[in-house]
Amino acid sequence: MLGRRIKVYGSFALLGFLLGVVAYLTYSQVLPFLMAIYPQIVESSWLLWGLVGALISVVGCLIYAAIPEK
């Protein structure tokens, strides 16, 4: 039981690390490129709300995975 829980937390830690790397690369490399090509992306509020929705989805998945099994 404890070994399974450690595997789950380790998997989410690795997933979180990889998502952090992707977020950094997106912020430092992809976003400036897209802003140069499509400046209207920054002016759109749908981008912000899309990121908020994605964050809520990830937090919900993490909470669901942390619920103890019976």
Secondary structure as UniProt FT lines:
FT   HELIX           2..25
FT   HELIX           26..30
FT   HELIX           31..37
FT   HELIX           40..43
FT   HELIX           45..66
//
